[in-house]
Amino acid sequence: MFVGRQREMGELKACLEDAVSGRGRLVTLVGEPGIGKTRTAQELATYAGLRSAQVLWGRCYEEQGMPPYWPWVLAIRSYVRGHEPDQLHSEMGAGAADIAEVMSEVRERLPDLKPPPQLESPEQARFRLAQRHKWRPMPLEYV
């Protein structure tokens, strides 16, 4: 039984409904270890499955040396490997080259991509990636 996170689940379900209706969202669950982030994400994944939404998983680790965008790499890797290049190119659109800079699997599946223009800093790259995909972050912090 899942109890005690009705407000958070309401917000997450609203974000999922936005995504299902074509208004993409980015939500991050943040908080101390053991506070229930994974369990909440599992509940949302179950709800998403009932709405016929595809669920991809990525995790953050607080360790030195983690590659940039690691949660995204984990989430997208199996999706990239399991879909045909034409479909990937269509779904990723103009952002495919940016994503390929982060995920070598995209470059392997779509070898004809032209590299994106080089930017001066990682912050500029993150901003360009977020702008291209119109992410609207909604941090959900657990207390």
N, C-alpha and C positions, 0 to 999 in steps of 0.2 A: 504494500500500500504506500502511496506517495502522498505525504501530507506536509503542510507548512510552507509551501511555495506557490500559493494560488496567485498572488499578485504577479510574481515573476513569470509564471506559466501563462497568465493572461497576456502579458506584454509579448512574450515569445510567440504565442499563437497568433497574435495580431501581426507580428512581423512575418510569420510564415504565410499568413493569408495575403499580405502585401506581395510577397515573393511569388506565390502561386498565381496571383492575378497580374503578374508582369512588372511589378514595382520592386526591383531587387533591394535587398537589405543585407547589411552586415551587422551581426550581433556578436559581441564577445562576452563570455562569462568569465568574470574575474573575481578573485577572492582567495582567502587563505586555504591551504590544503585541508581536505576533509570536511569542507563546509557544504558539499552537495552539488558542485558544479557538474560533475560527470553524471550523476543520477538525474539531474534536471535535464541535461542534454539527451539522455536516454529516453526520458519521458517525451520530450519534444520530438525525437526521432520516431517514436511509436506513433505519435499524433500525425507526423508528416507522412508516415507510411499509410495511415488511414486516409489521408488526403491524396494519395498516389504521387507524392513528391519523392524524388530521389534524395537520399541522405549520403553525404560523404563525410568522413571523419578525419580530423587533424588534431594534433595535440601540441601544446607548448611544454617545454622542459626548461627548468631553471638551471641550466648547466652552461659552463663556459664552452665556447667553440661551436655552438649550435649554428648551422647555416642560416643565412637570411631567409625569411619566408617559410621556414620549416613546416609550420602547421598547414600552409597552403600546398606545399609539395606533397605532404602526406595525404591530404584530402583529394587532390586532383590526380595523383599518380595512377591509381587503379582505373579511374574514369578514362584517362588518356589511353591507357593500354587496352581498354575494352571497347573502344569505339573506332570506327573507320576514319581515315584521314579527312575525307570530304566532309563528314559530319563535324569533326573537330574544327576544321577551318571555318565552316559556316557558323558554328556556335561561338567560336572565339573572335571571329571577325577581325577588325583592325588591331585588336589587342593581342593577337596570337604571337606576334614577334616579341612583345613585351613579356608575355608569359614564358616564351621560350628562353628568354634571358635568365629566368629563375629556375625553370624546369627543363633539364636536358631531354627528358622524354618527349616533350612537345617538339623540339628541334629534330629529334630522331623520326618522329611520326610525320612531321611536316618539313622536310629538308629544303624545300624551295623558298622558305620564308626569307625575306630581306631583313637584315638586322635593323633594329630601331635606332634613331639618332642617339649618339652618346650624350649622357648628361654628366654634370659636374659632381654630383653627390648622390649617395643612396637615398637621401631624403627626397630629392627631385624625382628619382625613379619610383619611389613609393607613391608620391603625389600623382605622377603621370598614370601609374597603374590604377589607382583609385579613381581618378577623374575619368579615365577612358571607360571604366566599367560602372561609373556613377554609383559607387558605394556610398551609403549613408550610414556611418557607424552609429551604433547604439550600445554603449557599454552597459552591461547589467552587472552591477557590483553586489556581491553578497555581503551582508553584515550579520 
